[in-house]
Amino acid sequence: MRIVIGEDSTLFREGLARLLADAGHDIVGRAADASALVGAVTQARPDLAIIDICMPPDLTDDGARAARRIRDAYPQLGIVLLSQHIETRNAVELVAQGRFGYLLKDRVLDVDTFLEALLRVAAGGSALDPHVVSRMIGTHRDPLASLTVRELDVLALMAEGHTNLGIARRLWLAERTVETHVASIMVKLELTTSKEHNRRVLAVVAYLSSRGRR
């Protein structure tokens, strides 16, 4: 797999590059700031980009914003945010498009599991640290515990990408009934963001994360 690494810490960047190279991957680009990262991806056209959120020039969320620009330009590129802290504003949009991972540096405790996560993202899947999911949906309990069986059915179909009308047809329900179930799901999951698209994405994130832990 061809990988670009965006990380301003030289020791971490080179250590990660050595780890990935030893695992058989080809490091086709390295970048110490957000602008250089975009350039490296543009030039190398990798299979995966591993990006630290906090990068120069501003040392805030430059890496995450660069990730969104990269995703807009290369929608099939796998992106993994690897950071010491949680930033959800940009991550929600990236989750919605798939081929995305968000792992916390101090919680990556097993090399094989980490490498498997990278392969999963590059293949079109996701890899989300449970702490990130909890921050995204604003809760640290099992997010699905309060949902009814029918609401779980609706949420599962949402996770497959169905619209309310598509869910209604699959479950033999009126579309208005599905809308009621979706509204109830949003309330129970405490999803208060004003954007309906983001609320649906976060609901799906909660579902996929919970299924993965069972």
N, C-alpha and C positions, 0 to 999 in steps of 0.2 A: 504494500500500500504506500502511496506517495503522500507525504505529510509536510505541511508547513507549520512551524511553531512561532507563535507571537508571544513573547515573554521578555520583560525588560531586565529581569535578574539573570546575569550571565551564567552564574553557577547553576541555577535551576534549569535554564534553557539548555545548556550544554549537557547537563546530567540527564535531562529528559530525552534529548536527542540521542545520547549514547544508549539509553535504555531501549528506545524504539529501534535503533539500528541493530542492537544485539538481538532483538526479537524478529529481525528480518525485514523491517520496513525501511523505506527510502526517504531520507530527510531532504526534501527538494528546496527548502527555503527556511530562513531564520529571520526574525525581525524583533527589534528592541523597542519599537514605537508603533502607534496605530497607522500612521501614514506608510511606513515601510512594510507593515503587514499587508495592507491592501495591495501595494505594489508587488510584493512577493507572491501573493495568490494570483494576481493578474498575470504575472510572468510564468509561473510554474504550473498553474492549473492543476492543483493537487486533488487527491481523493478526499482528504480530510485536513481541516485546519484546527489546531489546538491553540486557544487564545486565552490569555490572562485578561480579566476585566480591567484591572487597574494598570494602565500603561501611560507613558508619555504621549502627548505633551502635557496634558492636564493632570494626569495621575488620578483621575476620578473613574468614569466609566468609559474611557476612550476605547478600550478593547471591545466592550459590548456594542458600542455604536459602530465601530469598524465591522464587527460581525454582521450587523444588520445590513450595512452597505454591501458587504461581500455576498450575503445571502440574496440580496436583490439582484446582483449581477450574475451570480452562479447558484441558481436554486437547487441544483442537484448535488452541491458540495456538502459533505458532512462537516458539522461545526460542533466542537466541544469547548465550552467555557470551563476553564480550570482556574479556580480563584480561592482566595482566603476568606472572602466575604460574599454575602448574598445580595444581588442586585436584580430586582424582578421587572423593572420597567421595560427593558429591552428583551428580557428573556421570554416574557409572555408571547410576544410576537414571533420569536424564533421557535418556540414550542409548537405554535400553531401550524408551522410549515413542515414539521418533521425533520428527520436527519439531524437531530440536535441532542446534545448532552450538556449537562451542567453538573460538574463534580467539584467538591470542596477539597483543596489540597491536603488539609490536615485530617481528612476522613478517608483518603485513599490509602488503605492499609494492606492491600494485597495486590501485587503486581499483575498476576494472571487475571484477576477480576477487572483491573483497570484496562488491560490490553483487550479483553473480551468486550468491554464497553465501547472502546474505540472502534472495533470491528463492527459492532452492532449499529453504531451511528453511521458509519460509512456505508453500510448495507441498506440504510433507509429507516432504521429504528431509532430508539431514544435511550438515553441513560441519564436519569435524574436522581440526584441525591435526595433522600426523604426529607432532609432539613430544608432543601430548596422548595420542594413541593409544599411543605407545611407553610412556609413563608408566602408562597404564591396564593394559597387558598385561605390563609389567615387563621389556621387552626393547627393544633398539635395532637388532636385526637384522631381516631379512625374516621375519616371524613364521610364514609358511607354507612356508618352504623345506624344513623337515624332514617335512612331511606327505606321506603316500602319496596316490596318485591316488584310491583309495577314500575316504580320510579327507577329501580335498578335496570329493569328491562329497557326503559326509555334511555337511560344514560349509556347503557351498553351500545345501543344503536347510534347514539350521538358520537360515541368513540369510533364507530365505523364510518363516520362522516355523513350520516343521513340528515336531511332537513326534517323539520317538524312534519311536513307533508309526507315525506318518505317514511318516517317512523309511524305515522298514522296508518299508512297502507300496510306496513309490515305487521303491525299489531292489531289490525282491524279495529281501529279506534277513529273517532272524529278528530280532525285536526285541532279543534278547539280543546278537546280533552287532553291531547298531547301538550298543547300550550300550557294548560293548567299544571300538568305534571312537571314540565320544565321549570315553570315559575316556582313550584314547590321545592324542586331540587336546588335551585339557586338560593332560596331562603335557608334551607337546611344546611347547605354548604357555606353559608355566610359570605356569598359572593356579591359584594356591594359595588364593584366597579361599574361605572356608568355605561361602558361600551358593551353591547350585547354580544358581539363577537368574542371579546376577551372573556366574558363570563362563561360562554360555552367552552372555550379553550381550557379555562381553569377547571371547569367541571370534568372535562375529559381527562386532564392531568391527574386530578384526584382519583378518578376511576382507575386509570391505568396503573398509578402508583399503588393503590390499595390492592388491586388484583395481583400485582407483582410480589406483594409481601405475603400473600396467602398460600 
